Amino acid sequence: MKYLKAIPAAADSILLQLLLPAGLWATAGGGLALGAMLKSALAYTPAIWLMAGITVLLVEVLPKWTFLIWAVFGYSFLILYNPQQYVCRPAN
């Protein structure tokens, strides 16, 4: 029964990923492509679910290892905002 709480959380993550670009589109006066913005925002949904899953796994199964949540979050932050150092570049 306690796992049923995950359903509203998953729906909420999708809803928030839809509302953010919709708000940006509305404040821009409709000058932006709403469809492209929605697709871009929804592309992050699996990553959100993965981070939430790792967090729940560490908290529930290995509570002494919960400090790794911050390591995973920090690693994903570095990858997202500084990809040139961590991503292999194709050979010329």
C-alpha positions in Angstrom: 0.0 0.0 0.0 2.9 2.4 0.7 4.0 2.1 -2.9 0.8 3.7 -4.2 2.3 7.1 -3.0 4.7 6.9 -6.0 1.8 7.2 -8.5 0.9 10.8 -7.6 4.6 11.7 -7.4 5.2 10.4 -10.9 2.1 12.2 -12.2 3.3 15.4 -10.4 6.7 15.3 -12.1 5.1 15.1 -15.5 2.7 17.9 -14.6 5.5 20.2 -13.5 7.5 19.4 -16.6 4.5 20.5 -18.7 3.7 23.6 -16.7 7.1 25.1 -16.8 7.4 25.5 -20.6 3.7 26.5 -20.8 4.4 29.3 -18.4 7.4 30.4 -20.3 5.5 30.3 -23.5 2.7 32.3 -22.0 5.0 35.0 -20.7 6.8 35.2 -24.0 3.6 36.2 -25.7 3.4 33.0 -27.8 6.6 33.9 -29.7 8.2 30.6 -28.8 7.5 27.2 -30.2 5.4 25.5 -27.5 5.6 22.0 -28.9 9.4 22.1 -29.0 9.6 23.5 -25.5 7.2 20.7 -24.2 9.3 18.0 -25.8 12.5 19.5 -24.4 11.0 19.6 -20.9 9.6 16.1 -21.0 13.0 14.8 -22.1 14.2 15.4 -18.5 11.4 13.3 -17.0 13.3 10.0 -17.1 16.3 11.6 -15.4 14.0 12.9 -12.7 12.6 9.5 -12.2 16.0 7.9 -12.1 17.3 10.3 -9.5 14.2 9.7 -7.4 14.5 6.0 -7.8 18.2 6.0 -6.7 17.2 8.2 -3.7 14.4 5.9 -2.6 16.6 2.8 -3.1 19.4 4.3 -0.9 17.1 5.6 1.8 15.0 2.4 2.0 17.6 -0.4 1.4 20.9 1.1 2.4 20.2 3.9 4.9 23.9 4.2 5.9 24.8 5.0 2.3 22.4 7.9 1.8 25.4 10.3 1.4 25.7 8.8 -2.0 22.6 10.6 -3.0 24.6 13.9 -3.0 27.4 12.2 -4.9 25.0 11.1 -7.7 23.3 14.6 -7.7 26.7 16.3 -7.8 27.9 14.1 -10.7 24.7 14.8 -12.7 25.1 18.5 -12.0 28.7 18.4 -13.4 27.6 16.5 -16.4 24.7 18.8 -17.2 26.5 22.1 -16.8 30.0 21.2 -17.9 29.7 18.4 -20.5 32.9 19.2 -22.4 35.2 17.8 -19.8 33.3 14.5 -19.2 31.9 13.5 -22.6 34.0 11.8 -25.2 34.4 13.8 -28.3 34.2 12.1 -31.7 37.5 11.8 -33.6 38.0 14.1 -36.6 
